[in-house]
């Protein structure tokens, strides 16, 4: 199913889905893993293990009482050799539990298939699984599945757009793990009480659309539908996806639940389907490893806590000296400063580019072409916002709706003068928040 | 590769991917779009057209290079904006225009109109249009001494432009609309051939370099005003409306000068105001003004209104947000 009623502006950022045909390979357990205690939006976890402790696969090693949080489990069996502090990709510090692996991968005794009979027990089980939004935002999923207006929600939307160039891990997940997706959808719809479900998939993944359509039909799931999205960027941004599928505008700060929608990433839902079968928490992740500096680009399943270096070694190592390594996609991913950083739950790609392909911005003067405005899904005026930011004019930034910006980077992408317009908006939001303008 | 950690990685804000269409490629597209007109002009007026264009490009790029050198600014000639200005200046003068005067025009455009206001992106008025007006006022004779097209059967050293003929009231001597469409008429070097300019303009619209709004509103307004005027005053209204669209600088102005990013509004509604405003001022000058042609004045005036138009037209589309919602 697809509707072509109205589309928000979008851009053609290229697809580069080089690994779409690469069946997922499971990466061997490395000698050491470093498991971060902040793998979700919200309060970081406190380590529950100390140096010298032995741990097993799936064992709870980090948790907190904070509301917005998700517990963290060991991805390996082995011995804790230390608790480290490391500078994080966003600034600030991460606490890392460092585990020397014994390669036996013994399962923790505490693992059991969750028993669920109502919404509270379902939500509790989802929290205990350690699940966070795997599309990139890493918001603890159990909070999403327990909206305040539980009686008003009626529709499940799965985000399977995968609009970021290069990334194919959700695509591979749909092809290789479709039954878990469907089982996850059933559970979510049953316990939250939802009537309809839509899986939003970009048109460049016809095999995934066909497979799900076929399985929905074969299993008589008449209330589950695929929804074909334009294969343009950023159709997978939450607020864009909701608009494309339902026609409803979702301002910044509005939750999908306020519009009657539970929105989840397709890989998160596949995990739900799996977890309620074997009880193994979120300890590994499917991701795309690509970029011109990687010898053998492929899709892999990596244990959480493996270093990016180990991941790239598994993909044949570096083919050329990397100049830029990105966690996530090239449009919204984070350029990291060291390949010693560990894989976290929401990693869906590691991209390494040599200096030939690494884009190092060199800003020139704005020529007022207006392409940034035409590219913005929400019709914001990036040039005017950049000007207001340069003057640190909080009121003007607020008037120009800087808070509506979702930092998709489309404006920066199309800018012929190579101005970091999306980044200015990010900084501009900080100015508005600091000034306390509502 | 051996075990080795890279701590010299480039860290920058997302996105890590950008379009290939940068400023210099954009300018190059516009220059390419002007080439059909240069070819027709060279056919009509002779090889001097190419030399004049080369002189103007060299002078414009040279002045920009020198200005940046002297003031110690980052060199910007690579963005091709100065080269484009050079081509446009050549297009806006008669093909027999003295080189030294053309070079003065380039100086005015690049140094006074563009660089003194802060360089590319910061100028208030279109450099080439302003240069044309300054040259027109400074060297009135040379700027209105039109070479004879090769296919003209008039045996004379100079000819007149169709608008000049019209201003003198001798409507019977006007060229046919087909001659004007092809460009076999007197006029500024690059503005005579409507078909060549149309091809270039449509190419830019197809490549999404320019929006069709300004050219459509500009040309449409000229057409409608001429139609009403001649219908009210007697005469073949349709023929005269087409005549006004094809004559003078409307085609060049509408597709290549009024659409200059820097000096035109970015919001769609602003572009409508820009296009209609240019059309109205052009026709007011042509029909009631002292000069036969008003395209350059119209564009300059609308350039000056652009910041105001942009301010008035800010409309945020998504989320129902209005500008001053407080």
Interface residues (C-beta under 8 A of the other chain):
Chain A: X8 X13 X14 X165 X249 X251 X252 X309 X313 X317 X318 X321 X322 X323 X324 X325 X326 X330 X331 X332 X333 X334 X335 X336 X337 X338 X339 X340 X351 X353 X358 X359 X360 X361 X364 X365 X366 X367 X368 X369 X370 X373 X377 X378 X379 X380 X381 X383 X384 X399 X400 X401 X404 X407 X409 X412 X413 X414 X415 X416 X417 X418 X420 X422 X423 X426
Chain B: X1 X3 X5 X6 X7 X9 X10 X11 X12 X13 X14 X15 X16 X17 X18 X19 X21 X22 X23 X25 X26 X76 X79 X81 X119 X120 X121 X122 X211 X261 X262 X263 X264 X266 X267 X314 X315 X316 X317 X318 X319 X320 X321 X323 X324 X325 X326
